């Protein structure tokens, strides 16, 4: 979930309420109310730092979490049987950005990059970061250029190593810009 850029992390507000998805419930596990999770982060232990998690807008108390088939198995205090667990299939588990643990200098969360303005290392305005993807060979940032009148905005991708992340902008190496 965290990556190391060449520069300081972008500033984030302690009152930041952007939603960060941590996992999705993919089904029930057993008969006692446990759920199977597809994780989007660093593993089951990363969920243990949160006392409560938002599950499709409902606050649930995490009692336990462990590694399981295809991700993790979790138990919530408020879920008391297989039927209740199965009803949560497809639900997303999230926290507000402000609840994420602080990172060391030089690291950031992907959500901190979304909507960050981008310029080339030659000073040209490029647009804003709209996504951070990883298709197996490392992180790639997707940049959306401003729309021309009457046209949809164009997007392009560059590898993360072509970007220098600063608190208020991303500087993209011109060699990677079409």
C-alpha positions in Angstrom: 0.0 0.0 0.0 2.9 2.4 0.6 5.6 3.2 -1.9 8.8 5.0 -1.7 9.3 8.1 -3.9 12.4 10.2 -4.4 10.9 13.2 -2.5 9.0 14.0 0.7 5.4 12.7 1.0 2.5 14.9 -0.1 0.9 16.7 2.8 -2.3 15.2 4.1 -4.8 16.7 6.5 -5.6 15.1 9.9 -9.3 15.7 9.1 -9.0 14.0 5.7 -12.2 12.0 5.2 -11.5 10.5 1.8 -12.5 6.8 1.8 -9.7 4.3 1.5 -10.8 0.7 0.6 -8.9 -1.9 2.5 -10.7 -5.1 1.5 -13.9 -6.6 0.1 -16.0 -9.4 1.6 -16.1 -12.3 -0.8 -18.3 -14.6 1.3 -19.0 -16.4 4.5 -16.5 -18.7 6.2 -17.9 -21.5 8.4 -21.2 -21.2 10.3 -20.3 -18.8 13.2 -20.3 -15.5 11.2 -16.8 -15.2 9.9 -16.2 -13.7 6.5 -13.6 -14.2 3.8 -11.8 -11.1 2.6 -10.1 -10.1 -0.5 -7.4 -7.7 0.7 -6.2 -4.6 -1.1 -3.3 -3.8 1.2 -0.4 -5.3 3.1 -2.0 -8.4 4.6 -4.3 -9.4 7.4 -2.2 -7.9 10.1 -2.6 -4.4 8.5 -6.3 -4.5 9.5 -5.6 -5.1 13.2 -4.6 -1.4 13.8 -8.3 -0.4 13.4 -10.8 -0.7 16.2 -13.7 -0.2 13.8 -14.1 -0.5 10.1 -16.7 0.9 7.8 -18.5 -1.9 5.9 -20.7 -0.4 3.3 -21.4 2.6 5.6 -21.9 0.5 8.7 -19.3 0.6 11.5 -18.3 -2.9 12.6 -15.9 -3.9 15.3 -13.1 -6.2 14.2 -12.7 -9.1 16.7 -10.1 -11.1 14.8 -8.4 -11.5 11.4 -6.1 -14.2 10.1 -4.7 -15.4 6.8 -7.1 -17.5 4.8 -7.8 -18.8 1.4 -7.5 -16.1 -1.2 -6.8 -13.4 1.4 -8.0 -13.4 5.0 -10.8 -14.5 7.3 -12.2 -12.0 9.7 -14.8 -12.0 12.6 -16.8 -8.9 13.4 -18.5 -8.5 16.8 -21.8 -7.5 15.2 -22.0 -10.5 12.9 -23.5 -13.6 14.6 -24.0 -16.3 12.1 -23.5 -17.6 8.5 -26.6 -15.9 7.2 -25.5 -12.5 8.5 -22.0 -13.1 7.1 -23.3 -14.2 3.7 -25.5 -11.1 3.5 -22.3 -9.0 3.5 -20.9 -10.7 0.3 -19.7 -7.9 -2.0 -19.5 -5.3 0.8 -16.5 -3.0 0.8 -14.4 -2.5 3.9 -12.9 1.0 4.3 -11.5 3.7 6.7 -11.2 7.4 6.3 -7.7 8.6 5.1 -7.2 10.3 8.4 -7.3 6.8 10.2 -4.3 5.4 8.2 -1.1 5.0 10.2 1.5 7.7 9.7 4.3 6.8 7.3 8.0 7.5 7.5 9.5 10.4 5.6 9.7 9.6 1.9 6.7 7.3 1.8 3.1 7.9 0.8 -0.2 6.2 0.3 -1.6 6.0 -3.3 -4.7 8.0 -2.3 -2.3 10.9 -1.5 -1.4 11.0 -5.2 -4.9 11.2 -6.6 -5.7 14.6 -8.0 -2.1 15.8 -7.6 -1.2 18.3 -10.3 1.6 17.1 -12.8 4.1 19.1 -14.7 7.0 18.0 -16.9 10.5 18.4 -15.8 10.6 21.2 -18.5 7.8 23.1 -16.6 4.9 22.2 -18.9 1.5 21.6 -17.2 0.3 18.0 -17.9 -2.8 17.5 -15.9 -3.7 15.6 -12.7 -3.1 12.1 -11.4 -6.3 10.1 -11.6 -5.1 6.6 -10.8 -2.2 4.5 -9.6 -2.1 1.0 -11.1 0.1 -2.0 -10.8 -0.1 -4.6 -13.5 2.7 -6.7 -12.1 5.9 -4.8 -13.2 5.7 -1.9 -10.8 3.5 1.1 -10.1 2.2 3.2 -13.0 0.5 6.6 -12.6 -2.3 7.6 -14.9 -2.5 11.3 -15.7 -5.6 13.0 -17.2 -4.9 16.0 -19.4 -7.3 19.0 -19.4 -10.1 18.4 -22.0 -10.0 20.4 -25.2 -13.3 22.1 -26.0 -15.9 19.6 -27.2 -13.6 16.6 -26.6 -13.1 14.1 -23.8 -10.0 14.5 -21.7 -7.1 12.3 -22.8 -5.1 10.1 -20.4 -1.7 8.7 -20.5 0.4 6.5 -18.2 4.0 6.7 -17.0 6.0 4.4 -14.7 6.3 5.6 -11.1 10.1 5.8 -11.5 9.6 8.6 -14.1 7.9 10.8 -11.4 9.3 12.9 -8.7 6.6 13.3 -6.0 6.5 16.5 -4.1 4.0 17.8 -1.5 2.1 19.9 -4.0 2.9 18.3 -7.4 4.4 15.4 -9.4 7.2 16.2 -11.8 7.3 13.8 -14.7 10.4 13.2 -16.8 9.8 14.6 -20.3 11.2 11.5 -21.9 8.1 9.6 -20.8 5.5 12.0 -22.1 3.9 11.4 -25.5 
